[in-house]
């Protein structure tokens, strides 16, 4: 198990470079976000996605969220747009929110095409952003736990079996929020949002942004 200590607020370049190398090699890594620790890999790598299923002991019929570093990626990957959508997303991102949008594009690998909705994260977290900037590709994010288990806010809360199967573990100490992101669903046709899971970001605040978009 390759564990690197890292400063989540001011990540060391050498550690980021090693993590980016693992991601580009289609490997699975563990890293902190502003919410909880996540398993990450390239979103366009079937090999790596299968590795995440194996590590989490999770069936491949369940989706992951895609982590991006710009709004354009959300719109391009999902294939959706509306006059009000970008201004709304620009108000809530970056932040501890996952947005569910209709998938109107065919994606690669084919795994993604079984899902009518795709979740997107644009984190407010320097380390996560450095990983995204380094790969220059969207990556998936999912809690570093066994399927159905609690979401870990620290390395010590991650099951040993999960830690041992990751190619690299970035240990940045305890996460800021220690709870997962808030998940909202966006209905493009009806111009509506709904709460799927309350998490680290206030849904009341999201609703206020939406009304004023």
Secondary structure by P-SEA (a helix, b strand, c coil): cbbbbbccccccaaaaaaaaaaaaabbbbbbbccccbbbbcccccaaaaaaaaaaacccccbbbbbbbccaaaaaaaacccccaaaaaaaaaccccbbbbbbbcccccccccccccbbbbbbcccaaaaaaaaaacbbbbbccccccccccccccccccaaaaaaccbbbbccccccccccbbbbbbcccccccccccccccaaaaaaaaaac
